[in-house]
Amino acid sequence: MADFQAQFDEFWAIVMNVWNTSFLGYNVGDGLAAIGVVLIAFTVRGLFSWIVLRRLIAQAEKTETTLDDKLVKALAGPVKMIPVIIGIYIALHILNLHSEAAPIDGGRVTESLVIISLFWALHNIVTPIAHLSGPIQRTLNPVMIDWLCKALRILFLIIGAAAILQVWGIPVAPVIGGLGLLGVAVGLGAQDLFKNLIAGILILTEKRFVPGEWIRVDGVVEGTVEQINFRSTLVRRFDKGPVYVPNADLADNAVTNFSRMTHRRIKWLIGVEYKTTTAQLQYIRDHVLDFIMNHEEFAKPPEVATFMRVDSFGPSSIDFLLYCFTSTTNWGEWLRLKEELAFEVKRIVEEGAGTAFAFPSTTVYMDDGSEVFVPPQVKKHAGNGQSGAAEAQDRSIARGEDDGGGDGR
């Protein structure tokens, strides 16, 4: 009986040892309890965030500004982290990981989670604050605000990572120094990247263009700007094809920004027939000019130059130069006004003045006098006896000689 009791005690000791150490060196009961607490925390997470966020959204909807609504949405993720952090903190206490003898410092784990949640919140609220703040919007254009948001989000990530390293006792300065050397090495191999980055900053500071504007760079691209990124700019061509242009190409070349035109120009060369009289030319000039001056959608001097003048005598026509500007810069409206002006010019020339438009033509004059054509004589070379005799006979006839007989003298 004593032996059986001893064996049982030995077996029970093994069971208790396994129970106390088999959960990664910790008590199995404590491990299961810690897992249960974490699972409960994740379960409560949804309910907690729903209750808290619902109240915050209800309060934000009572205000007139939309900034608080954007902030509540931006903080949704970090708020959902609160129950998880609390659950992990309790689980670490259950496992007694807050003691100095613990292999993992539970306090540092909790601090790291709090830092992650804090800088996550700062990372998320940058965009709504920057885009909805009145003073910032009045000072910077939308693209510069977007770049500022990206830079601040990256900065918060870097600071948060440095704070976590500091919590775990890792010196930040040597890491930064190592990153600096790595940055120099990367910079030597990524000169084009930094060149385009600086070019993008110059584009924004000079305000050459903003998204939504129509630009043209000769030999590079023409279309509508959609995005200005750190390295390249997305330009959508008029055939809807996207073109990613390096910022350096847009900074080093001349850029025509058509969206910032004050007016759109119409420049025509109108040719009429040469039989048009001086009175008809004056009638065309005056009535076309009157139509432009009395039309409310055409710009007027001295704001713009407006001309309708006889400009030149062309090969087949007397040419007018029509030079004017429309008040609208919209392409569709400009086409409509051009068409309206074309209809009016045709009516004035054909119906009002009673003349017609000229077209390229050629006139051929035929002379009825007669002209005798004398072909040049071809010099013959003696190639055989017959040709030589014929040539000699021709010469004798020309001198009045007759080789067939005569008077015998």
Backbone hydrogen bonds, N-H to C=O, Kabsch-Sander energy under -0.5 kcal/mol:
donor,donor_aa,acceptor,acceptor_aa,energy
5,Q,1,M,-2.1
6,A,2,A,-2.0
7,Q,3,D,-2.5
8,F,4,F,-2.4
9,D,5,Q,-2.4
10,E,6,A,-2.3
11,F,7,Q,-2.7
12,W,8,F,-3.0
13,A,9,D,-2.1
14,I,10,E,-1.8
15,V,11,F,-2.4
16,M,12,W,-2.7
17,N,13,A,-2.2
18,V,14,I,-2.7
19,W,15,V,-2.7
20,N,16,M,-2.3
21,T,17,N,-1.5
22,S,18,V,-2.4
23,F,26,Y,-1.9
24,L,22,S,-1.5
25,G,21,T,-1.5
26,Y,23,F,-1.6
28,V,19,W,-3.6
31,G,27,N,-2.5
32,L,28,V,-2.8
33,A,29,G,-2.4
34,A,30,D,-2.5
35,I,31,G,-2.5
36,G,32,L,-2.5
37,V,33,A,-2.3
38,V,34,A,-2.2
39,L,35,I,-2.6
40,I,36,G,-2.5
41,A,37,V,-2.3
42,F,38,V,-2.3
43,T,39,L,-1.9
44,V,40,I,-3.0
45,R,41,A,-1.6
46,G,42,F,-0.8
47,L,43,T,-0.8
48,F,44,V,-3.6
49,S,45,R,-2.6
50,W,46,G,-2.1
51,I,47,L,-2.3
52,V,48,F,-2.8
53,L,49,S,-2.7
54,R,50,W,-1.7
55,R,51,I,-1.8
56,L,52,V,-2.4
57,I,53,L,-2.9
58,A,54,R,-2.1
59,Q,55,R,-2.2
60,A,56,L,-2.4
61,E,57,I,-2.2
62,K,58,A,-0.6
62,K,59,Q,-0.7
63,T,60,A,-1.2
70,K,66,T,-2.0
71,L,67,L,-2.3
72,V,68,D,-2.3
73,K,69,D,-1.9
74,A,70,K,-2.1
75,L,71,L,-1.9
76,A,73,K,-0.9
79,V,75,L,-2.2
80,K,76,A,-1.8
81,M,77,G,-0.7
81,M,78,P,-0.8
82,I,79,V,-1.3
84,V,80,K,-0.6
85,I,81,M,-2.7
86,I,82,I,-2.3
87,G,83,P,-2.7
88,I,84,V,-2.7
89,Y,85,I,-2.4
90,I,86,I,-2.2
91,A,87,G,-2.4
92,L,88,I,-2.4
93,H,89,Y,-1.6
94,I,90,I,-2.3
95,L,91,A,-2.0
96,N,93,H,-1.1
97,L,92,L,-2.9
99,S,96,N,-0.7
102,A,99,S,-1.1
106,G,97,L,-2.8
106,G,104,I,-0.9
109,V,105,D,-1.6
110,T,106,G,-2.3
111,E,107,G,-2.6
112,S,108,R,-2.6
113,L,109,V,-2.1
114,V,110,T,-2.3
115,I,111,E,-2.5
116,I,112,S,-2.5
117,S,113,L,-2.4
118,L,114,V,-2.5
119,F,115,I,-2.7
120,W,116,I,-1.8
121,A,117,S,-1.8
122,L,118,L,-2.1
123,H,119,F,-2.4
124,N,120,W,-1.8
125,I,121,A,-2.0
126,V,122,L,-0.7
129,I,125,I,-1.7
130,A,126,V,-2.5
131,H,127,T,-2.5
132,L,128,P,-1.6
133,S,129,I,-1.0
134,G,132,L,-0.5
137,Q,133,S,-2.1
138,R,134,G,-2.2
139,T,135,P,-1.4
140,L,136,I,-2.6
145,I,141,N,-2.2
146,D,142,P,-2.2
147,W,143,V,-2.4
148,L,144,M,-2.5
149,C,145,I,-2.4
150,K,146,D,-2.2
151,A,147,W,-2.5
152,L,148,L,-2.5
153,R,149,C,-2.5
154,I,150,K,-2.2
155,L,151,A,-2.3
156,F,152,L,-2.6
157,L,153,R,-1.9
158,I,154,I,-2.2
159,I,155,L,-2.7
160,G,156,F,-2.6
161,A,157,L,-2.3
162,A,158,I,-2.4
163,A,159,I,-2.4
164,I,160,G,-2.1
165,L,161,A,-2.2
166,Q,162,A,-2.1
167,V,163,A,-2.0
168,W,164,I,-1.7
169,G,166,Q,-1.3
170,I,165,L,-2.8
175,V,171,P,-0.7
176,I,172,V,-2.7
177,G,173,A,-2.7
178,G,174,P,-2.7
179,L,175,V,-2.5
180,G,176,I,-2.1
181,L,177,G,-2.1
182,L,178,G,-2.4
183,G,179,L,-2.6
184,V,180,G,-2.1
185,A,181,L,-2.2
186,V,182,L,-2.7
187,G,183,G,-2.9
188,L,184,V,-2.1
189,G,185,A,-1.0
190,A,186,V,-0.8
190,A,187,G,-0.6
194,F,190,A,-1.8
195,K,191,Q,-2.4
196,N,192,D,-2.5
197,L,193,L,-2.0
198,I,194,F,-2.6
199,A,195,K,-2.2
200,G,196,N,-2.4
201,I,197,L,-1.9
202,L,198,I,-2.2
203,I,199,A,-2.3
204,L,200,G,-2.0
205,T,201,I,-2.6
206,E,202,L,-2.6
207,K,203,I,-0.9
208,R,203,I,-1.5
212,G,225,V,-3.5
213,E,210,V,-1.7
215,I,213,E,-0.6
215,I,223,G,-2.6
216,R,256,T,-1.9
217,V,221,V,-3.3
218,D,216,R,-0.5
218,D,254,A,-0.5
220,V,217,V,-2.7
221,V,217,V,-1.5
223,G,215,I,-2.2
224,T,236,R,-2.8
225,V,213,E,-2.7
226,E,234,L,-3.1
227,Q,234,L,-1.3
229,N,227,Q,-0.6
229,N,232,S,-2.4
233,T,245,V,-2.7
234,L,227,Q,-2.4
235,V,233,T,-0.7
235,V,243,V,-3.0
236,R,224,T,-3.3
237,R,235,V,-0.7
237,R,241,G,-2.8
240,K,237,R,-1.8
243,V,235,V,-2.5
245,V,233,T,-2.8
245,V,243,V,-0.8
247,N,231,R,-2.1
249,D,246,P,-1.1
250,L,246,P,-1.0
251,A,247,N,-1.7
252,D,248,A,-2.3
253,N,249,D,-0.8
256,T,216,R,-2.8
257,N,255,V,-0.6
258,F,214,W,-1.6
258,F,256,T,-0.9
259,S,214,W,-1.2
260,R,257,N,-1.0
261,M,258,F,-1.6
264,R,326,T,-1.2
266,I,324,C,-3.1
268,W,322,L,-2.5
270,I,268,W,-0.6
270,I,320,F,-2.1
271,G,269,L,-0.6
272,V,318,I,-2.5
273,E,356,A,-2.0
276,T,273,E,-1.5
281,L,277,T,-2.2
282,Q,278,T,-2.3
283,Y,279,A,-2.2
284,I,280,Q,-2.4
285,R,281,L,-2.4
286,D,282,Q,-2.6
287,H,283,Y,-2.3
288,V,284,I,-2.1
289,L,285,R,-1.9
290,D,286,D,-2.3
291,F,287,H,-2.1
292,I,288,V,-1.8
293,M,289,L,-2.4
294,N,290,D,-1.9
295,H,292,I,-0.8
296,E,294,N,-0.5
298,F,295,H,-1.3
299,A,325,F,-2.0
303,E,300,K,-1.1
304,V,300,K,-0.8
307,F,323,Y,-3.0
309,R,321,L,-1.7
311,D,309,R,-0.6
311,D,319,D,-3.1
312,S,319,D,-1.4
314,G,312,S,-0.8
314,G,317,S,-2.6
318,I,272,V,-2.5
319,D,312,S,-3.0
319,D,317,S,-0.6
320,F,270,I,-3.5
321,L,309,R,-3.1
322,L,268,W,-2.6
322,L,320,F,-0.6
323,Y,307,F,-2.6
323,Y,321,L,-0.6
324,C,266,I,-2.4
326,T,264,R,-3.0
327,S,297,E,-2.6
328,T,297,E,-0.6
334,W,330,N,-2.5
335,L,331,W,-2.2
336,R,332,G,-1.8
337,L,333,E,-2.2
338,K,334,W,-2.2
339,E,335,L,-2.2
340,E,336,R,-2.2
341,L,337,L,-2.5
342,A,338,K,-2.4
343,F,339,E,-2.3
344,E,340,E,-1.8
345,V,341,L,-2.5
346,K,342,A,-2.2
347,R,343,F,-2.0
348,I,344,E,-2.4
349,V,345,V,-2.5
350,E,346,K,-2.4
351,E,347,R,-1.9
352,G,347,R,-1.9
353,A,348,I,-3.1
355,T,349,V,-2.2
358,A,271,G,-1.8
374,V,372,V,-0.7
379,K,377,Q,-0.6
383,G,381,H,-0.8
388,G,384,N,-1.5
389,A,385,G,-2.2
390,A,386,Q,-2.4
391,E,387,S,-1.9
392,A,388,G,-1.9
393,Q,389,A,-2.4
394,D,390,A,-2.1
395,R,391,E,-1.6
396,S,392,A,-2.0
397,I,393,Q,-2.4
398,A,394,D,-1.8
399,R,395,R,-1.0
400,G,396,S,-0.5
400,G,397,I,-1.2
401,E,396,S,-2.6
405,G,402,D,-0.8
